[in-house]
């Protein structure tokens, strides 16, 4: 994994497929288990990130 700061609040990441898959799997685990100590807003943001991840993965597969 490699991270690069593009702007103060923008990062660019380069990941091996398995690294990104591990992060996505961990995020899915959290969103599905909905731990009570996790604020609802954080859970909603994590779900939005996963939706965007899924859309991007679908777009990679499209001809």
ROBAGU-611079 format. One line per 8 residues: number of its first residue (from 1); their letters; for each residue x, y, z of N, C-alpha, C, O. Coordinates in steps of 0.2 Angstrom, whole numbers, plus 5000, padded with zeros to 4 digits. Last residue first. Example, Ala and Ser with C-alpha at 12.3 -4.5 7.8 and 13.67 -1.06 7.14 Angstrom:
2
2> sa> 5064,4989,5035,5068,4995,5036,5064,5000,5039,5067,5006,5040; 5066,4972,5039,5062,4978,5039,5066,4984,5039,5071,4983,5042
END
This chain:
63
63> xxxxxxxx> 4914,4981,4900,4918,4982,4894,4919,4989,4891,4922,4990,4886; 4916,4982,4918,4912,4983,4912,4916,4984,4906,4922,4986,4906; 4924,4981,4929,4922,4974,4925,4918,4976,4919,4918,4971,4914; 4925,4994,4933,4931,4990,4931,4929,4984,4927,4933,4982,4922; 4911,4995,4938,4914,4999,4932,4920,4996,4929,4922,4996,4923; 4912,4987,4949,4907,4986,4944,4910,4989,4937,4910,4986,4932; 4920,4995,4957,4922,4988,4955,4918,4986,4949,4921,4983,4944; 4913,5007,4959,4919,5007,4955,4921,5000,4953,4924,4999,4947
55> xxxxxxxx> 4902,5002,4966,4901,5004,4960,4907,5005,4955,4907,5003,4949; 4909,4998,4978,4905,4993,4974,4904,4995,4967,4905,4992,4962; 4913,5010,4982,4918,5005,4981,4915,5000,4976,4918,4998,4971; 4901,5016,4985,4905,5019,4980,4910,5014,4977,4912,5013,4971; 4896,5008,4995,4892,5009,4989,4897,5011,4983,4896,5009,4978; 4907,5011,5005,4906,5004,5002,4902,5004,4995,4903,5000,4991; 4904,5024,5008,4910,5022,5005,4910,5015,5001,4913,5014,4996; 4891,5023,5013,4892,5026,5007,4899,5025,5004,4899,5024,4998
47> xxxxxxxx> 4894,5016,5025,4890,5012,5020,4891,5016,5013,4891,5013,5008; 4902,5025,5031,4905,5019,5029,4901,5015,5024,4904,5013,5019; 4892,5035,5034,4897,5036,5030,4901,5030,5027,4903,5030,5021; 4884,5027,5043,4881,5029,5036,4887,5031,5032,4886,5030,5026; 4893,5026,5053,4890,5020,5050,4887,5022,5043,4889,5018,5038; 4894,5039,5057,4900,5035,5055,4898,5029,5051,4901,5028,5046; 4881,5041,5062,4884,5045,5056,4890,5042,5053,4891,5042,5047; 4879,5033,5073,4875,5032,5067,4878,5035,5061,4878,5033,5055
39> xxxxxxxx> 4895,5028,5081,4889,5033,5079,4886,5032,5073,4889,5029,5068; 4898,5013,5089,4899,5017,5082,4893,5022,5081,4887,5020,5080; 4893,5005,5099,4898,5011,5101,4899,5015,5094,4902,5021,5095; 4886,4995,5094,4883,5000,5097,4887,5006,5098,4884,5012,5099; 4890,4989,5077,4892,4989,5084,4889,4996,5088,4889,5001,5085; 4885,4982,5065,4882,4988,5068,4884,4989,5076,4879,4988,5080; 4888,4971,5057,4887,4970,5064,4884,4976,5068,4882,4975,5073; 4888,4977,5044,4883,4972,5045,4882,4971,5053,4877,4969,5055
31> xxxxxxxx> 4899,4987,5045,4892,4989,5044,4887,4984,5045,4881,4985,5046; 4909,4978,5049,4907,4983,5053,4900,4985,5052,4896,4986,5056; 4910,4970,5037,4909,4967,5044,4906,4972,5049,4902,4971,5052; 4913,4980,5028,4907,4976,5027,4905,4973,5034,4900,4973,5036; 4926,4983,5032,4921,4988,5032,4914,4985,5032,4909,4987,5035; 4933,4971,5030,4932,4974,5037,4927,4979,5037,4923,4979,5042; 4932,4971,5016,4929,4966,5020,4928,4968,5027,4923,4967,5030; 4939,4982,5012,4932,4982,5011,4929,4977,5015,4923,4978,5017
23> xxxxxxxx> 4952,4978,5017,4949,4984,5019,4941,4984,5018,4937,4986,5023; 4954,4967,5008,4954,4966,5015,4950,4972,5019,4947,4971,5024; 4954,4973,4996,4948,4968,4997,4948,4967,5005,4942,4966,5008; 4965,4980,4996,4959,4984,4996,4953,4979,4998,4948,4981,5001; 4974,4969,4997,4974,4974,5002,4968,4978,5002,4965,4979,5008; 4972,4963,4985,4970,4959,4991,4970,4964,4997,4967,4963,5002; 4977,4972,4975,4970,4970,4976,4968,4967,4982,4962,4968,4985; 4987,4984,4982,4986,4978,4979,4979,4976,4980,4976,4978,4985
15> xxxxxxxx> 4985,5002,4980,4984,4996,4984,4985,4990,4980,4983,4990,4974; 4987,5018,4982,4989,5013,4978,4989,5007,4982,4993,5006,4986; 4978,5033,4985,4981,5027,4987,4982,5022,4982,4978,5022,4977; 4979,5050,4989,4979,5045,4983,4982,5039,4986,4987,5039,4988; 4969,5062,4998,4974,5057,4998,4973,5053,4991,4968,5051,4989; 4965,5078,5003,4964,5073,4997,4970,5068,4997,4976,5071,4997; 4967,5089,5011,4961,5084,5013,4960,5078,5008,4955,5075,5008; 4978,5095,5005,4977,5094,5013,4972,5089,5015,4973,5085,5019
7> xxxxxxx> 4982,5085,4991,4980,5091,4994,4979,5090,5001,4979,5084,5004; 4989,5073,4990,4988,5077,4984,4986,5084,4986,4989,5089,4984; 4999,5062,4998,4994,5068,4999,4994,5072,4993,5000,5074,4991; 4998,5044,4996,5001,5051,4994,4996,5056,4995,4990,5056,4993; 5002,5028,5001,4998,5034,5001,5001,5040,4999,5007,5041,5001; 5002,5011,4996,5006,5017,4996,5001,5023,4996,4996,5023,4992; 5004,4994,5000,5000,5000,5000,5004,5006,5000,5010,5006,5003
END
